[in-house]
Amino acid sequence: REILKTQYSEELQIFHSFELDYLIAFPMSEWKVIETRVAGLNIFDPLERRVRTLILSTVRYCPVDKAGRILLPTEHRNHAKIEREVTIRGDINGFEIWNTENWNNVSEELKDDPKIISCAANIFANKRL
């Protein structure tokens, strides 16, 4: 909560992840960068239009209160299967919000995936992917 209070002010844009049941959150300054990219998608290209629709149909403004809590809309809680306990996984320009049990399961799967391990090794060895 302390990080939310100090680093993310009171404005977040949060939307559904595409591949798994979690939420992706960005502070407003980072969201503006993404919004510009989404606005630049070609609405006459069927794939780009569908990506644009997918992102914009679930993005919601979610304020952070003075105690560092985020009020998530029901549709977001349902998508991420959030009932009570959550895990916040930091990222470079935002963070993810997970149902803790789901995150524990996914993180164990990631640690055991040889493709993930190989990709990470290449990143840390500064090799091209």
TAGI-V621275 format. One record per backbone hydrogen bond with DSSP energy under -0.5 kcal/mol. CO is the residue of the C=O (numbers start at 0). NH is the residue of the N-H. If there is no record, write none. Layout:
CO_NH / CO_NH
//
This chain:
0_4 / 1_5 / 2_6 / 2_7 / 3_7 / 7_10 / 9_63 / 10_27 / 11_61 / 12_25 / 13_59 / 14_23 / 19_21 / 21_16 / 22_96 / 23_14 / 24_94 / 25_12 / 26_29 / 26_30 / 27_31 / 28_32 / 29_33 / 30_34 / 31_35 / 32_36 / 33_37 / 34_38 / 35_39 / 37_40 / 40_42 / 41_44 / 43_45 / 44_48 / 45_49 / 46_50 / 47_51 / 48_52 / 49_53 / 50_54 / 51_55 / 52_56 / 53_57 / 54_57 / 54_58 / 59_13 / 61_11 / 62_64 / 62_70 / 64_67 / 68_64 / 68_70 / 69_71 / 72_75 / 72_76 / 73_77 / 74_78 / 75_79 / 76_81 / 77_80 / 80_82 / 84_99 / 86_88 / 86_97 / 87_89 / 88_95 / 93_90 / 94_24 / 95_88 / 95_97 / 96_22 / 97_86 / 98_102 / 99_103 / 100_104 / 101_105 / 102_106 / 103_107 / 104_108 / 105_109 / 106_110 / 107_111 / 109_112 / 111_113 / 112_116 / 113_117 / 114_118 / 115_119 / 116_120 / 117_121 / 118_122 / 119_123 / 120_124 / 121_126 / 122_125
//
